Every structure is written in C-alpha cells, then in structure tokens.
Amino acid sequence: MTRANDTGVINHRMSQDRIDVGIITGALQRALCGEEFVPKVTVGSSGRADVRGARSCPNCEAIIDKWKQMKKLKDELLDLLVRVKDDEIAAVDGLMSRHRIVQEPAEVSGR
C-alpha cells in the first residue's frame, strides 16, 4: 500500500483483505506498522503496492522479517518435537522387546 509524505511515496504492507475493503469502501485501513490511510492503488496478490522505485516502510518490513524468523523457529521446534517423540517411541519399543510380562500362575485352591 502506498502513502505519499514529504519525502515521496512509501510502500506499506497490509493484508489483501484490508486493501480490498479500503479501496471498495474508502474506509481507513491500518498497515502493519500502524499507519492508517485509505488505500488508493491496485495491489498485487503479495499485498505490496505496485509502485516501482518507491521505498518500503522500514517498520512494515521489520515486522515481516520478524514473522519470517518466528515461522522458521516454529518449524524448527516442530521438527525437534517430532524427533523427540520418535526417540521416545523407539525407547519404549526397545524396553518392551527386552522385557516380557510374565503372569504368575494362579493358586490352586482345595488341595
């Protein structure tokens, strides 16, 4: 999304849904950085304004970078949890194969 200011045009980031609502209704919409304005440009599917040569809002880009870092950490954590779970299953299987449950014979009554 773009917003003109004293230094020129800045590309802000917001969801495609917010862009569509703002363009259709003319209502103020909030970019990731918190900046509020009415979207006035046609935007591609990525949610970025189609203004070539305009600089990106550093705050919006920092938020996107943090999201990417958090997604990477989440994926690494999920991989680790899967590996730990697989190791636990293998350990239990190993214990069960080494130890057999033996049932004691029932007492015979009346002898």
LINGI-V896891 format. One record per residue. N is the residue number from 1. OMEGA is omega in whole degrees, -180 to 180 (* if undefined). Layout:
n: [N	N]
omega: [OMEGA	OMEGA]
//
This chain:
n: [1	2	3	4	5	6	7	8	9	10	11	12	13	14	15	16	17	18	19	20	21	22	23	24	25	26	27	28	29	30	31	32	33	34	35	36	37	38	39	40	41	42	43	44	45	46	47	48	49	50	51	52	53	54	55	56	57	58	59	60	61	62	63	64	65	66	67	68	69	70	71	72	73	74	75	76	77	78	79	80	81	82	83	84	85	86	87	88	89	90	91	92	93	94	95	96	97	98	99	100	101	102	103	104	105	106	107	108	109	110	111]
omega: [-178	174	178	174	-176	-176	180	-177	178	174	174	179	173	-178	179	179	-180	179	-179	180	-179	-180	-177	-174	-176	-179	175	177	-177	175	180	-178	-179	178	179	178	177	178	-177	-179	173	-173	176	-176	-179	-179	178	178	-179	179	-177	177	179	180	179	176	-178	179	177	-179	178	178	178	179	178	178	180	178	-180	178	178	178	178	179	178	179	178	177	180	179	178	179	179	180	178	178	179	179	180	180	179	178	179	178	-178	-180	180	-177	178	178	-179	-180	179	178	180	178	178	-177	176	177	*]
//
